[in-house]
């Protein structure tokens, strides 16, 4: 399932920033949107913030996101399958 096709979320990002990265496949299973975003951004310089139903993706000035939660991240309890 494509995370962007989830009916309750709007993803906002500069396409030239995101297009420089290869596609990433997430292993099948039930995960929160937060977990999926952290997985696909792991090792990149991308960051994200959620405001209501909008998720904004941007280039982070911090070190690349690793598996542990980033203080700017606040997506919780929303699952995709």
Secondary structure, 3 states (H helix, E strand, C coil): CCHHHCCCCEEECCHHHHCCCCCCCCCCCCEEHHHHHHHHHCCCCEEEEEECCEEEEEECCCCCCCCCCCCCCCCCCCEEC
